[in-house]
């Protein structure tokens, strides 16, 4: 997912990311977190009157603008980027667009919005359980399912845009074929799990997988699903706390989880081991997480009105091998001296 070009340019001019940097202006991160960071920035005076009315949002992958689901009226509106690259001080903001989304006007509150990777398909999930998928920008209807769920909490497209997964309130998840508008699978929760987020990704060999965050009696878990058979592959307990924010890196290597206590947990998807854990990353509930396009940094935002960028450091695997080699050398030296001592004792006995 490529963040809007203005954000990248601004980042290059104004920021050097360091581990745990706390920022109040835009940085080069993925789409949704970039918008949250922009909304924290002071140069969006034209959008400020709408901030209390915005419930959900998604950014077009090419950086053309953003769609916001409004609480009043219960419609979706398009906003354009407002930037001035010729000024000495680079200003970036948002402005109300003349473009009207008739198909999403007065359709009820939308709890989930998502573009596919190339920005040619838009999906919206409603509080009333409806799922709408459109071609973009023509807004030609592809899917119009009024009873997809009791309510729609999350949406995500597969990398190739052929599939979309929708999450109902707590579960289950449903997987749809975009071109045929057919539901391919229903993924049920088990043992009183409560599903809260869903993301397509791929593992090292290019195999497509689906991750679903589940709340259990023990804490927050990540359930991995096979996208051919739609069967569970595994379930891994990540935190004893609830996972309230979740995202996957573009290369599929890392999974990021945020908790209500402000903790960030980054998981290696290869073995589902914890790569990095940052306690008290924020003072309040983490509301959104997003990786940079190169998967080397993670942006996080919280209800405490803070935004933070954390650089993901590679773990060195050579440390264990080095200590093992040292241990072998020490054992060899000890064995040598024991052998010499034994020979000396034999000599004394002989003489």
C-alpha positions in Angstrom: 0.0 0.0 0.0 1.6 3.3 -1.1 1.0 6.4 1.0 0.0 9.7 -0.7 3.0 11.3 -2.4 2.7 14.6 -0.5 3.2 12.7 2.8 6.4 11.0 1.5 7.8 14.3 0.2 7.0 16.1 3.5 8.6 13.3 5.5 11.8 13.4 3.4 12.1 17.2 4.0 11.2 17.3 7.7 11.8 14.0 9.6 14.5 11.6 10.4 12.7 8.6 12.0 14.2 7.1 15.1 13.1 4.3 17.3 10.0 5.4 19.3 9.8 8.9 17.7 6.7 10.8 18.8 5.4 13.1 16.0 2.7 15.7 15.6 2.9 16.1 11.8 2.7 13.7 8.9 5.2 11.0 8.2 5.8 8.4 5.5 3.5 5.6 6.8 0.7 3.5 5.3 -2.6 5.0 4.2 -4.9 5.0 7.3 -2.3 6.0 9.9 -1.2 8.8 7.6 -4.6 10.3 7.7 -4.8 10.1 11.4 -1.5 11.8 11.7 -2.6 14.5 9.3 -5.8 15.1 11.3 -3.5 15.8 14.3 -1.7 18.4 12.2 -2.6 22.1 12.5 -2.8 23.0 8.8 -6.2 21.4 8.1 -8.4 24.4 9.1 -10.8 23.8 6.3 -11.5 20.3 7.6 -11.7 21.1 11.2 -15.5 21.8 11.3 -16.0 18.2 10.1 -13.7 16.4 12.6 -16.3 15.7 15.2 -18.6 14.2 12.5 -16.0 11.8 11.0 -16.6 8.2 12.1 -14.4 6.2 9.6 -12.1 7.0 6.8 -9.9 5.4 4.1 -7.2 6.9 1.8 -7.0 6.3 -1.9 -3.7 4.3 -2.6 -2.5 6.8 -5.2 -3.0 9.7 -2.8 -5.9 11.3 -4.8 -7.8 12.0 -1.6 -9.7 10.4 1.3 -13.3 9.1 1.9 -14.8 9.9 5.3 -17.9 8.2 6.7 -19.9 11.0 8.5 -22.1 10.6 11.5 -24.3 13.5 10.5 -25.6 13.2 7.9 -25.1 9.4 7.6 -23.2 9.7 4.3 -19.7 9.4 2.9 -17.8 12.4 1.6 -14.7 12.8 -0.5 -11.9 15.2 0.5 -9.0 16.3 -1.8 -5.5 17.0 -0.7 -4.7 20.6 -0.2 -0.9 21.2 -0.6 1.4 24.0 -1.5 4.9 22.6 -2.5 6.1 26.0 -3.8 6.0 27.7 -0.4 9.1 27.8 1.8 7.2 26.0 4.5 5.5 22.9 3.0 1.8 22.9 3.9 -0.3 19.8 3.5 -4.0 19.5 4.4 -7.4 18.4 3.2 -10.2 20.4 1.6 -13.9 19.6 0.9 -14.3 18.2 -2.7 -17.0 19.0 -5.2 -17.2 15.3 -6.0 -20.4 13.8 -4.7 -20.7 10.1 -3.8 -24.4 9.6 -4.6 -24.3 5.9 -4.1 -23.2 6.4 -0.5 -25.4 9.4 0.3 -27.9 8.8 3.1 -27.3 5.1 3.3 -26.7 4.9 7.0 -23.6 5.0 9.1 -20.7 3.2 7.6 -18.4 1.4 10.1 -15.8 0.1 7.6 -14.3 1.6 4.4 -11.5 0.1 2.2 -9.9 0.4 -1.2 -8.1 -2.4 -2.9 -4.4 -2.1 -3.5 -4.6 -0.5 -6.9 -7.4 1.8 -5.9 -9.9 0.6 -8.5 -12.4 -0.9 -6.1 -14.1 0.6 -3.0 -15.9 -1.3 -0.3 -18.2 0.1 2.5 -19.7 -1.8 5.4 -22.7 -0.4 7.2 -23.9 -0.3 10.8 -27.1 -2.0 9.4 -25.0 -5.0 8.2 -24.9 -4.1 4.5 -21.9 -4.7 2.3 -21.4 -2.5 -0.8 -18.6 -2.8 -3.3 -18.1 -0.4 -6.2 -15.8 0.1 -9.1 -13.8 3.3 -8.6 -14.1 6.1 -9.6 -17.3 5.2 -11.7 -19.1 3.9 -8.5 -20.6 1.1 -10.6 -22.0 -1.4 -8.1 -20.3 -4.8 -7.9 -21.7 -6.2 -4.7 -24.8 -4.9 -2.9 -25.6 -7.3 0.0 -28.1 -5.9 2.5 -27.7 -8.7 5.0 -24.0 -9.6 4.9 -23.9 -9.4 8.8 -25.9 -8.0 11.7 -23.4 -5.1 11.5 -20.0 -4.7 9.6 -17.0 -3.9 11.7 -14.0 -4.5 9.3 -13.2 -5.0 5.6 -10.0 -6.0 3.8 -9.1 -6.9 0.2 -6.7 -9.6 -0.8 -3.5 -8.3 -2.4 -4.7 -9.1 -5.9 -8.1 -7.6 -5.2 -10.0 -10.7 -6.2 -11.3 -11.4 -2.7 -12.7 -9.3 0.1 -13.3 -10.4 3.7 -16.0 -8.8 5.9 -16.2 -9.1 9.6 -19.5 -8.9 11.5 -19.9 -7.6 15.0 -17.7 -10.1 16.9 -17.9 -12.7 14.1 -18.2 -14.6 12.0 -16.2 -13.5 8.9 -17.4 -14.0 5.4 -15.1 -14.1 2.3 -16.5 -12.9 -1.0 -15.4 -13.3 -4.6 -15.4 -9.7 -5.9 -16.0 -10.5 -9.6 -18.9 -12.9 -9.1 -20.3 -11.3 -5.9 -20.5 -14.8 -4.3 -19.8 -15.6 -0.7 -17.1 -18.3 -0.8 -16.8 -19.1 2.9 -18.1 -18.3 6.3 -15.4 -18.4 9.0 -17.0 -19.1 12.4 -15.7 -18.3 15.8 -15.2 -21.1 18.3 -15.0 -21.4 22.1 -16.7 -18.0 22.7 -14.1 -16.2 20.6 -14.9 -12.6 19.6 -13.5 -11.6 16.3 -12.3 -7.9 16.0 -10.2 -7.5 12.9 -9.2 -9.3 9.7 -6.3 -9.0 7.2 -5.2 -10.9 4.1 -1.5 -11.4 3.8 1.1 -13.8 2.4 3.8 -16.0 3.9 7.4 -16.5 2.7 6.6 -18.9 -0.2 3.9 -16.5 -1.5 1.0 -18.5 -0.1 -2.0 -16.3 0.7 -3.3 -16.5 4.3 -6.0 -14.7 6.3 -5.4 -13.4 9.8 -8.3 -12.8 12.2 -7.8 -11.3 15.6 -9.9 -13.0 18.3 -10.6 -12.1 21.8 -10.6 -15.2 24.1 -10.9 -15.8 27.9 -7.1 -15.9 28.0 -6.5 -12.7 26.0 -6.0 -11.6 22.4 -5.1 -14.2 19.8 -4.4 -14.3 16.1 -6.1 -17.1 14.1 -4.5 -18.0 10.8 -6.7 -19.4 8.0 -5.9 -21.4 4.8 -7.3 -19.4 1.9 -7.8 -22.6 -0.3 -9.7 -24.8 2.1 -10.8 -22.0 4.5 -9.8 -24.1 7.5 -7.9 -22.9 10.5 -4.1 -23.4 10.4 -3.3 -22.2 13.9 -4.3 -20.0 16.8 -1.6 -18.1 18.7 -2.1 -16.2 22.0 -0.3 -12.9 21.6 -1.3 -10.9 24.7 -3.2 -11.4 27.9 -4.9 -8.1 27.1 -7.4 -7.5 24.3 -6.1 -6.6 20.9 -7.8 -3.4 19.8 -5.7 -2.5 16.8 -4.1 -4.8 14.2 -2.3 -4.6 10.9 0.1 -6.6 8.7 3.3 -5.3 6.9 3.4 -5.1 3.2 5.9 -7.9 2.9 3.8 -10.1 5.2 6.7 -10.5 7.6 5.3 -8.7 10.6 2.0 -8.5 12.4 1.4 -5.5 14.7 -1.0 -5.5 17.6 -2.1 -2.7 19.9 -3.8 -3.0 23.3 -6.1 -0.8 25.4 -3.2 -0.3 27.9 -1.1 1.3 25.2 1.2 -1.6 24.5 2.5 -2.5 21.0 3.4 -6.0 20.1 5.1 -6.8 16.8 5.0 -10.5 15.8 7.2 -12.4 13.3 4.6 -14.1 11.0 7.0 -16.9 10.1 7.0 -18.5 13.6 4.5 -16.3 15.4 7.1 -15.4 18.0 7.2 -11.9 19.5 9.7 -9.7 17.7 9.3 -6.5 19.7 7.2 -5.5 22.6 6.8 -1.9 23.7 5.1 -1.4 27.0 3.5 2.0 27.6 4.0 3.1 24.0 0.9 5.3 24.5 -1.0 6.4 27.6 -4.3 5.3 26.2 -6.1 2.9 23.9 -4.3 2.3 20.7 -6.8 3.0 17.9 -4.8 2.4 14.7 -1.5 0.8 13.5 0.1 1.0 10.0 3.4 -0.1 8.6 5.6 2.0 6.2 5.7 0.6 2.6 9.1 -0.9 3.2 7.9 -2.6 6.4 10.7 -1.0 8.4 8.6 1.4 10.5 5.3 1.2 12.4 3.0 4.2 13.0 0.6 4.1 15.9 -2.1 6.5 17.2 -4.0 6.5 20.4 -7.0 8.1 22.1 -4.4 10.0 24.2 -4.0 12.3 21.1 -0.5 11.0 20.5 1.1 9.6 17.3 4.3 7.6 17.3 6.6 6.0 14.7 8.6 3.0 15.8 11.5 1.8 13.7 11.5 -2.1 13.5 15.0 -3.4 14.1 16.2 -6.6 12.6 17.1 -9.3 15.0 20.6 -10.7 14.6 20.7 -14.5 14.4 24.4 -14.9 14.8 24.6 -14.4 18.6 23.5 -17.9 19.5 25.9 -19.5 17.0 28.8 -17.4 18.4 28.2 -18.4 22.0 27.8 -22.0 20.9 31.2 -21.9 19.2 32.8 -20.3 22.3 31.3 -23.1 24.4 32.8 -25.8 22.1 36.2 -24.1 22.4 36.1 -24.0 26.2 35.0 -27.6 26.4 37.9 -28.6 24.0 40.4 -26.7 26.2 39.0 -28.3 29.4 39.2 -31.7 27.8 42.8 -31.1 26.7 43.9 -30.1 30.3 42.1 -33.1 31.8 43.9 -35.3 29.4 47.2 -33.8 30.2 46.5 -34.1 33.9 45.6 -37.7 33.5 48.9 -38.4 31.6 50.9 -36.7 34.4 49.2 -38.9 37.0 50.0 -42.0 35.1 53.7 -41.0 34.8 53.9 -40.4 38.6 52.3 -43.8 39.3 54.7 -45.5 36.9 57.8 -43.8 38.5 
